């Protein structure tokens, strides 16, 4: 599977890095153990020094300390899935790293023009599409990096439209 150097990608931002998540459930192998632990104990790991958070937290903290605004919108069906409940429980790690996170109930997104895949937009120069299988694992070609202005504009506009309607994490009660 092709890998992305997240430190390089997020580190290339000078103003903004935004991420749109639109699936109700993911099943990527990197999260399986932590998700199962939460399912059995109800304890969500948000410690930034833990193995699941350390690298990501460092990348986000470096970007934020350089003045980059990092935002994430999660579009979810309601009632939310068990996986989305776990995401909600672990979002404290995103927030502590410096991300801003909002939740948008899918019913409030019906009239928004949204790309077909989750994505990241880095400033006005890069869009990274995330590709998943139907079961929620990474696809054989999981990342599509694009620099064309039309794709960047489409995703940036979609993100801003969703962000405007979304509910701040602190106020979203699943």
Secondary structure as GFF3:
##gff-version 3
##sequence-region A 1 174
A	DSSP	alpha_helix	6	11	.	.	.	ID=ss1
A	DSSP	beta_strand	16	21	.	.	.	ID=ss2
A	DSSP	alpha_helix	29	41	.	.	.	ID=ss3
A	DSSP	alpha_helix	54	65	.	.	.	ID=ss4
A	DSSP	beta_strand	69	76	.	.	.	ID=ss5
A	DSSP	alpha_helix	82	97	.	.	.	ID=ss6
A	DSSP	beta_strand	100	105	.	.	.	ID=ss7
A	DSSP	three_ten_helix	106	109	.	.	.	ID=ss8
A	DSSP	beta_strand	118	122	.	.	.	ID=ss9
A	DSSP	beta_strand	126	132	.	.	.	ID=ss10
A	DSSP	beta_strand	138	146	.	.	.	ID=ss11
A	DSSP	alpha_helix	149	165	.	.	.	ID=ss12
A	DSSP	beta_strand	167	168	.	.	.	ID=ss13
A	DSSP	three_ten_helix	169	171	.	.	.	ID=ss14
###
